[in-house]
Structure formats: structure tokens, C-alpha cells
Amino acid sequence: MSNPRADIFDENTDDLDLDGFEPKKHDKSTKPINTREQVRAVTEANKFTSRSATPSKPRRRIYRTGRNVQLNIKANRTTVETFYRIADQQGWVLGETLERALEVLDRSLKSNTE
């Protein structure tokens, strides 16, 4: 069996035998050189998916409208995309889009109860 491990807390290092220790030698001639194209070809062939972020930044929306109360809500992706699409198509800021949608909903609910 081999020698037991040296105790790192042992202050007596006189009996530590490092004669058989030497770093591994690397032979660069046997190591394959992989280019980005080779790596990309292998990953695509094995159907690895990229972890790169998709550049889908929403348009920055800064307007001075006097609306100064924030409303945070949770909605599904389709609802949020529809909301933004309507606002963009009409050229409305998000607060205005919400106000108009609530006016229509309020009128609809009032007419249903009458």
C-alpha cells in the first residue's frame, strides 16, 4: 500500500518525501486544436441548445404625463403582448391605454346592469 497522506497541520516536515513528485508533462502535439467553427459544428450536430440571451429588449417608454402612481400586476404573456401591441398601434402611453380600456369596461358593465 502507498504511504499515508501528509498531515497539513504537522509542523515537522523533515520526513516528507517529495522525491517522486513531478508535474505532469503535456504533449501539445497530441492535443487537438479546436476552432470555434469546429466546436459549433459538434454542438449543432449533437443538438446542444445555445444559452445565449436573445436580444428582445422592449422599447423604452418615458413620457411626462402627470401619472405618478405605479400599478404592478401579474398577467400571462399573451395579455401583456396584446396590451403593448394596442398601445403601440394607437400611439398611446401605457397609462393612457389602461385608462381607455377601463373606461370601455366600465361603460360595458354599467350597460349590462341597466
C-alpha positions in Angstrom: 0.0 0.0 0.0 1.1 3.6 -0.6 2.3 6.0 2.1 -0.4 7.7 4.1 -1.1 11.4 3.3 0.9 14.0 5.0 -0.9 16.0 7.7 -1.1 19.6 6.6 -1.1 20.7 10.2 2.1 18.8 11.1 4.9 21.2 11.6 7.6 18.5 11.3 8.1 18.3 7.5 11.5 16.7 7.7 10.2 13.3 7.0 8.1 14.5 4.0 9.4 12.7 0.9 8.8 14.6 -2.3 11.4 12.8 -4.5 8.7 11.0 -6.6 6.7 14.2 -7.2 7.0 15.9 -10.5 4.4 17.8 -12.5 2.6 16.2 -15.4 4.2 16.8 -18.8 1.8 17.9 -21.5 2.5 16.9 -25.1 1.0 19.7 -27.2 1.4 17.8 -30.4 -1.3 15.2 -29.4 -3.8 17.7 -28.1 -6.3 18.6 -30.8 -6.7 22.2 -31.8 -10.4 23.1 -31.9 -11.5 26.2 -33.6 -14.8 28.0 -32.9 -16.2 26.6 -36.1 -15.3 23.0 -35.1 -16.9 23.4 -31.7 -20.0 25.0 -33.2 -20.3 22.1 -35.7 -20.0 19.5 -33.0 -22.6 21.2 -30.7 -25.1 21.7 -33.5 -24.6 18.1 -34.7 -25.4 16.9 -31.1 -28.3 19.3 -30.8 -27.0 21.3 -27.9 -29.0 24.5 -27.4 -27.3 27.8 -27.1 -27.5 29.6 -23.7 -27.1 33.0 -25.4 -29.6 35.6 -24.4 -32.0 36.6 -27.1 -31.9 40.4 -27.8 -35.5 41.2 -27.2 -35.4 44.4 -25.3 -38.7 46.2 -25.0 -38.9 49.7 -26.3 -38.1 52.3 -23.7 -41.1 54.3 -22.7 -40.5 57.6 -20.9 -43.3 60.2 -21.0 -44.2 63.1 -18.8 -48.0 62.7 -18.4 -48.7 63.5 -14.7 -49.4 59.9 -14.0 -47.2 59.2 -10.9 -48.8 56.2 -9.2 -47.3 52.8 -10.2 -49.5 49.7 -10.8 -47.8 46.4 -10.8 -49.9 43.4 -12.0 -49.2 39.8 -13.0 -50.6 38.7 -16.3 -49.9 36.0 -18.8 -47.6 36.7 -21.8 -50.4 36.9 -24.3 -52.3 39.6 -22.3 -49.1 41.6 -21.9 -48.2 41.4 -25.5 -51.7 42.4 -26.5 -51.6 45.4 -24.2 -48.3 46.6 -25.6 -49.4 45.9 -29.2 -52.6 48.0 -28.7 -50.6 50.8 -27.1 -48.0 50.8 -29.9 -50.6 50.7 -32.7 -52.6 53.6 -31.2 -49.5 55.6 -30.2 -50.7 55.7 -26.6 -48.6 55.6 -23.5 -49.3 52.6 -21.2 -51.3 54.7 -18.6 -53.5 56.1 -21.3 -54.1 52.6 -22.8 -55.2 51.4 -19.3 -57.4 54.4 -18.8 -59.2 53.9 -22.1 -59.6 50.2 -21.5 -61.1 50.8 -18.1 -63.5 53.4 -19.5 -64.8 50.9 -22.0 -65.1 48.2 -19.4 -66.9 50.5 -17.0 -69.4 51.6 -19.7 -69.9 47.9 -20.7 -70.6 46.8 -17.1 -73.0 49.8 -16.5 -75.0 49.0 -19.6 -75.2 45.3 -18.6 -76.7 46.2 -15.2 -79.3 48.6 -16.6 
